[in-house]
Amino acid sequence: AQKITQTQPGMFVQEKEAVTLDCTYDTSDPSYGLFWYKQPSSGEMIFLIYQGSYDQQNATEGRYSLNFQKARKSANLVISASQLGDSAMYFCAMREGSSYNTDKLIFGTGTRLQVFP
Amino acid sequence: KAGVTQTPRYLIKTRGQQVTLSCSPISGHRSVSWYQQTPGQGLQFLFEYFSETQRNKGNFPGRFSGRQFSNSRSEMNVSTLELGDSALYLCASSFRRTGGSANEKLFFGSGTQLSVL
């Protein structure tokens, strides 16, 4: 069954440093899409970055990049130059090829990132 | 452009009561999906509506229902509330087109925090 695993319940990083949040996934579908969302204390889930299973290059969006290792089934989020405002919960999610026509995403349990000065 | 709007922001109900939550998607978005977020179960997909039709449903009891109106606004209803229904209910919308695509991202609201006493 499809599954997303985030093994880091919490992470600390100093301001201006880079941090990597881990995500591994399990699916038998050769087609899938991977997402990262940020959830601040306000509750709203904010889209950060997307990686498709057939994308040749790792995705990047500003300070966010994705270390996509398909053979290892991992899609780690790298945040460069952390800012205090990056403190939030971060969720990895997947949409399988069989679900391309729906908005059903499978989410991981999340990682709470805390950035300190 | 206004984001996804969910009302009310907070709700307190007692066991056995029913509740209706409302979601207004981003203008132009026709797909609305609902997720339940709890500390124990994480984020779980409830159901999805597209052009007033339910297209997908998660593994939740029949007490959970929803609908979508012609203006794409959606409501979800929970009848005979149980203590375990206490959760953050998140609504998401997307600009889903026919045929589907893996990279269609969801835009979430801030959620409705439901407490069942």
Contacts between the chains, C-beta under 8 A, distances in Angstrom:
chain1	res1	chain2	res2	distance
A	31	B	102	6.7
A	32	B	102	6.9
A	33	B	102	3.6
A	33	B	103	5.6
A	35	B	105	6.7
A	37	B	108	7.6
A	42	B	110	5.6
A	43	B	88	6.0
A	43	B	90	7.5
A	43	B	110	4.6
A	43	B	111	4.3
A	43	B	113	7.4
A	44	B	3	7.8
A	44	B	108	5.6
A	44	B	109	6.5
A	44	B	110	4.4
A	44	B	111	7.2
A	45	B	90	6.5
A	45	B	92	7.4
A	45	B	106	7.6
A	45	B	108	3.7
A	46	B	108	7.6
A	47	B	105	4.8
A	47	B	106	7.1
A	47	B	107	7.1
A	50	B	103	5.2
A	50	B	105	6.3
A	52	B	102	5.4
A	52	B	103	6.0
A	53	B	102	7.6
A	91	B	43	6.8
A	93	B	43	7.9
A	95	B	102	5.9
A	95	B	104	7.9
A	97	B	102	7.0
A	99	B	56	7.8
A	100	B	100	3.8
A	100	B	101	6.3
A	100	B	102	5.4
A	101	B	55	7.6
A	101	B	99	7.2
A	101	B	100	3.4
A	102	B	33	7.8
A	102	B	48	5.6
A	102	B	55	5.8
A	102	B	56	4.4
A	102	B	100	7.4
A	103	B	31	5.5
A	103	B	33	4.2
A	103	B	48	5.2
A	103	B	56	7.9
A	103	B	92	6.5
A	103	B	94	5.3
A	103	B	96	6.6
A	103	B	104	7.1
A	103	B	106	5.7
A	104	B	33	7.1
A	104	B	45	4.8
A	104	B	48	6.4
A	104	B	56	5.4
A	104	B	58	7.4
A	105	B	45	6.9
A	105	B	106	6.8
A	106	B	45	7.8
A	107	B	35	8.0
A	107	B	42	6.0
A	107	B	43	3.9
A	107	B	44	8.0
A	108	B	42	7.6
A	109	B	42	5.0
A	110	B	42	7.0
